[in-house]
Amino acid sequence: MAYNIAKITSNLSINPSCGCSAYLSLKKHLPQPPAPAENHTYTIYEAYDTARDTTFQERPASVTGEGTTRSATLVVGGGLGVGPNGLNVLRRLDESLLQDVVRSGYPYSEFHIKSAYGWTLMQVQATAEVDGHAMNSVALSRHSIWQCLRDRIPDDVIVNKKIAKVVPNGSPTGKHLITFVDGSEPVEADLVIGADGLKSTVKRALFDVEKPEDDPYPPKYEGLVGVGGFTPVTESLRRNIPDGIMTITFGGSGMFGYVYSSSSQSDEHRASADHISSPGDTLTWWSTYGMKESPDPKTVDRTAITEDLRKRHANWSDPVIQEIIRSVKVETMYPTWTTPELPIWDRDGIVLLGDAAHALPPTSGQGSAQALEDSESFPMMLAHYLKRVYGNASTAETEKDAIQLAAKKHMALRYPRVRALLNEAQQRQQKKQEKGIVGEFVMYLILWLVGVFSPANPVKDVLEYNIADEVQKLLAGDT
């Protein structure tokens, strides 16, 4: 009986949540094989040696195999928001994990959607009912959520190597073969989980592709770019930013958003997502707008981008936006990419999770939450089928069968949800494209009408979704 059931590969994708949370969920849910087999072993392959207590790190070519490279976890995107549906995944993993994540960020209860002229067009709840009480969403840095997850993973589980390719059933024993950029000895694995982002190396194994340029499903540029970051909270900013609110402003030249990204160190409730804590000293902001061709973030002119940011929003009425654009210096630009619709997410025990399977645009507000839902769904499915294998000595099913069944059920459950979120996000992101004056005011009218006639919380179903309950429902009749 094969007992080396799980090897996880993660090349520090644009979404930092999935690889680490998948490991924690597998450890929590998977049953131990019957004696005399040893328990499952796990390895997380990270492309970059990222220290837990840093905010930026460079690694030499000898480690990454591609010259000096920056960790995507620390650099890409900066800030993110996690809705109650994602936070609940963390809570079910470990209540203290949820508390650490909330403590690292700032809870918010509403989205305020405004026009560039200052009119409030919509107010949308960012809370959900969880076990009889309201849970807020949380804004924080990408590095913070990664660090909270990473702190719970033993150091010897993580190997800092960049994967060259995964060969399905490529070893002499019929297991999957993982090879490395540095030419070191390949390793075998019964299960390979690709949580390695948009340019997934693991994804190529599903489609028998050797080189990235031959990928039949390359990342899709959505015609949008973003700039953003963090800035200190001044007294004038504090006077103009309401507690517990994420403000998103649309105009003819794009979109601008901001929200507190930290809570006051002295607030007794700062570790609770059920409360709106006193704001701390940092604010996260972002500006998104249309650009026909995707820029290369490595070669953009920072000074030109900063000046463009100021011109783009120069006449917008919000004093918070005006203070931010006067004080910040833009470091880089982030093109918006998504994963095209994939016909499969697994093949013979090679499984894609998170952005590797279904990267969503920032407009969805659900990128991290959907990666977290993936990281709970598949391990729960796998645990169910492994228990069936281990608990029935007469069954003809094997661990390999259990992996394949779990992967199929996982995709059947997750695919409709993430596709619906992607379709909605792609419709919304058209509002970020540049418009003439007529188009701008038509957009305002539509947003206002949606705010007037939509339910009190139009995203209620998304935020209250409980992936654990949905898995149990799907598996209820499958014993």
N, C-alpha and C positions, 0 to 999 in steps of 0.2 A: 504494500500500500504506500503510495506517495504521500509523504507528510510535509514536504516543503511546499506548502500550498500557496504561499503569497509572497511575491516580491513586488515592491512598488517602485516605479520609476517616476521621477519628477524632476524636470529640468527648470525649476523655478519659473513657472509660467506667469503670465500677466495677472492671473488671479492667484494670490498666495494661499488661499484657504484650502484647496481641494486635496493636495497630496498629503499634507500633515493630518488633516481631519479624517481622511480615508484610513490612514494608518491607525489612528486612535479608535475609529469605529470598528475596524476589523479586529483589533485587539479586544474590544469590548464584547463583540457579538459572536465571533467564531467559536464553535465548540472544539474541545480538544479531541483529537483522534483517539480511539480506544487503544489500550496497551496491546502490544509492546511498542507501538509507534510513538515517536517523539512528537512534541507539539509543533505547530506551524512556526516557521521562521520568517522574518521580515527584513527587507533591506530597502531603504529609500535612497535612490541615487539622485543627488543634487549636482547640477552642473557647476555651481559656484560655492566656494567655501565661505559662507556668509556667517560672520560672528553674530551672536544674539544681541550684543550690546552696542552695535554700530548702526549708523544710518546710511553709510556708503562704504563700499569696499571694492578694490580692484584686485584682479587676480592675473598672474602672468600666463603667457601662452602655454607653458608647460602643463598647466592645470586645465585650462579651458580648451586648448587646441585651436583657438581662433583669435589669438592676439589679446590685448588687454580688453577685458569685458566687464561690464557693470551688472550687478545683480538686479534683475527685473523686479524682484520683491521690494527693493529699496528705492528704485528710481522710477519705475513706470507708474504714471497716474497720480501718485501722491496720496490722495484721499479717496475714501469710499463710504457708502452707506450700507448698513446691513439691516434689513427689515425683520420684523418679529418671526417670520417663517424661518429665516436663517439663524436667528439668535436662539430659537427653540431647539435647533439641531445641537448647538453648543451646550445648551442647558441639559439636554438628555445625555450628552457625552459626559458632562461633569459640571455641576452647579458652580464650582469654583472657577472653572474655565469661563463660563458666561460672566461671572463677576469681574474677572480680570479683564475681559474684553471691554465690558461697559466702563470699567474704571479707566481704561486707556483712551476712551473717547468721550462723546457727548450725546446724550439721548435727546431726540426731538420728536414732537408729537404731531406736527403739521407741516405740510408744504404750502407756502404762499406763492401763488403764481401771479406775476405782475406784468404790466406793460412797461416799455421804456419810458413812458410818460408818468409812471408812478401809480397808475390805476390798478387796484386789486381785481383780478379777473376770476380767480378761483381760490378756494381754500380746501385742501384735501387732507384727510386724516392720515397720519403715518403710524397709527397704532392698531393693535389687534387684540381681541379678547383671547386670553390664554389662561385656562384653568380658572375662569371666573374673575380675572382681573385684567386690566389694560396693560399691555406691554408696548413700549415705544420703540421706534427705530433708533439706531446708533450710528453717528458719524465718527470716523477715526481714520488714522493713517493706515496704509497697506502694511507697512512694516510692523505696526502695533499688533494687528490681528495675527500676522505670521509669527511674531515673537511669542504671543500668548500660547499659540499652538505648539511652537517649537520647544518651549520650555518643558513640555510634558512628554517629549520624545527622548529616550536615552541616546547619548552621543554615539554609542557603538552601532546603532541602527542606521545611521546616516553615513553614506559613503560619497565623498566628493569626487565624482567622475562624470564626464560628459559622455552620454551614450551615442555611439555611432549608428547602430541599427539594432533592430530586434528581428531575429530569424525565427518564424513560427516553426515549432517542432524541429528545430535545426540541430539539436545535439544528438550524439549517438544513442542516448537513452530515450529520444523522442520528446524531450522537454524543449521549451523555448530557449534560444541562445541569445544572450545579450552581449554585444561587443562594444568596445569603448574607443573613443577618439585617440587616447594616448597609447593604444596598441597593447594594453595590458591583457592578461588572461581573460577570455570570455567566461561568463557564468551562466548557469542553467537556472530556469525558474519554471514552476508549474503554472503560475499565474503572473501575468505582467499587467499592471494597471498604469495606463498612460494618463497622468495628470500634468502633462507637459505643454499645455497651452496651444495657442493658435498654430504655431509652426511645429506641431507635434512630430517628434521622431517616431514615437510608437505608432501613430496613425499610419505611417507609410507601410508598416508591417501588415496592416489589414488589407492593403491594396497592391501588395507585391511591388512596391516602388523603392528603388535604390536611392535616388537623388531627390532633394527637395524640389528641384525644377521640373521633375516628372510627376509631381503630385497631381492626381486628377481632380482634387478638391482643395485648391489653394485658398488661403484666406482672401476674403472679399473686402476691398476698400469701399467704405460707405459714403465717400464724398464729403466727409467732415473731418475737421481737425480740432484739437483742443489745446489750450494752455491753462496752467493753474498751479496751485501750490498752497503754501501756508504763510500766514503773516501774523505778526503780533497784534493783539487787541489793544487799541488805544482807548482812552476815555471817550473820545468823540465817536469811535465805532461802537463802543458799548452802549452809548446813549441811543443809538439808532438801530440796534439789532435786538429784537424781542427774544426773550428766553424760549428755548424749545421749538424754534421755527427754522426750517430750511427755506430760504427765499430763492426763487427761480424767476428771472426776468427775461421775457422775450421781446425782441425788437426787430426792426427791418434788417439789421446787420448781424443777427445771430442770437445767442443766449448767454446769460451770465448768472451764475449761482454762487451762493455762499451759505455757510453754517458754522457755528462754533465747532471746534474739533477737540476740545478738552473741557473737562469740568474743573471747578475749583477744588484745590487739594484739601480744603477744609470742610467741604460739604459732606455731611454724614451719610448721604444717600448716593454718593457718586458711583458706587458699585451696583446700583439697582437700575434696571431698565424700566421699572415701574414708576420711576420718579423723573421729574425734570430737575436736574441739579443746577446749582449756580454755575454760570459759565466760567471757564478758565481763561488762559492768556493767549490762546491761539485760535485762529480762524482759518478754515480751508475755503478756497475760492476756485472757480473755474470759468472759462469762457470758451464756447464752442461755436464754430461757424463753418460755412461751406468752403471747400477748395476742391477743384476738379481733379487735380492730380495729387497723389499722395506725396508729401515732402519726405526727405530723408532727415530724420531728427538729428543725425550726426553732423550734418553740414549746414543747418539753418543758421541764419544770422540773428543772434540773440537781441542785439540792439534794434534791428529792424522789426522783430516780432513784438518787442516791448512798445515801440512807437506805434505799430499797427494796432495793438491792443488799446492804446490810449485814444487813437483816432476813431476806432470802431465804436467805442462807448462814450465818446466825448460829450455827446448831448443827452445822454441818459440821465434821468432826473434823480435817481437814488443817490443820496450823499454817501452811502456805504460804498457803492461801486466807484464813485469818483475818488474817494480817499484811497481805495485799494489800487486803482490803476495809476494814481500819482506816485505811490510809494513802492510798488513791487518792480522787480526786474525778472523778466521771464527767462527761465533757464533752458527750456526745450519745448518742443511741440509734439503732441501725441495724435497721430492719425487714428481714426476709428476703423477698426477691422472687425469682421465677424467671420464665424465658421460657416461655410455653405452647408446646405442640407446634405447630410451623409446618409447613404443607404444602409449602412451598418455601423454599430459602435463596438462590435466585438468580433473576434474570430478565434475559435479553438483555444480560448483561455487568454486572449489578449483583449483587454477591455479599456475603452476610453471613458474618462470622466471629466467633468468641468469644461473648461474652454477648449480642450482638445476635441470634445464631441460637439459643443454647441456654444461658442463664444457669443455673448450678447453685447449690443452696444450700450454705452453708459446711459442712454436715454431710458433703458428698461428699468434702471435702479435695482436690478435683480441679479447682476452678474455674480457677486459673491454668495448671495443667498442660494442661487441655483446650484453653484458648485458645492455648497454645504449640503443641500438636499441630495445631490448625487452621492456624496460621501457617506450618507446614512442609508440611502436606498439600496445600493448594491451590496454592502456588507450584510444588511438584514436579509436580503434575498439569498445570499450565499450561505448564511448561517442556517436558514430554513432548510435548504436542500442538503447541506452537509449533515445536519441532524438526522435527516431521513436516511442518508447513506450509513452513518455510524450506528443508528439505532435499529437497523434491520439487517441482521446477518445474512438473510436469505435473498436480499435484493441484488439484482444484477447491475444496479447503478454504481458508478464509481465517482471519485472526487472530481474527475474531469467532466463527467456528466453533470455534476452539481454546479460546477463553474459555468458551463454552457447554458444550463437552464436558468441560473440566476441572471446571467447577462441578458438573455432574451426577455425575461420578465421585467428586468430593470428598464430596458429600452422601451418596452411596450407601455410601461407606466410613465416614464419621463418624457418621451418624445412629444406627445401631444401638448404637454404643458410648456416645454421650452419653445416649441414652434409658435404657440399662441403668443407667448411673451415677446418673441422676436418680431412677429408680424405687427403687434401693437407698437413696439418700440420703433420700428422702421417707419410707421405712419406718423408717429409723434416727431421723429427727428427731422421731418421735412420742415417743421416750424423753425429749425435752426438755420436753414438756408437763407441767403440774402434775398430780399424782396423789395419791390417798389412800394411806394406809399399806399397804393390801393391794396396790394397783397398784404401789407402789414396790418392795415385796419380790418381787412377781412379775417385775418388770423385772430386779432383781438376779439372780434365779434363771435367767432366760433368758440373760442375759449370761454368767453363770458356766458354764452348760451349753454355750453356743457356744464359750467359751474352752477347755473341756475336750475337746470332740469335734470342733472345727473343725481344718483343717490348720494346720501350724506357722505359716504365713503366709497367712491368708485373702485378703489383697489382693495376693498375689504377681503374679497375671496382670495386674492393673491397673498395678502399678508397673514391671513388666518389659516392658510393651508398647512396641514400637518402631515409631513411626508411619512412619518412613522405609522400614523393611522392608515394612510393610503396603502402602504405596503402590506399591512396586516389584512386589510380588506381584500386586496388582490390575492393574497395567499390563503385566505380563510378556507376555501374549498379545495386546496391543493395539498393533500397530506400524503 
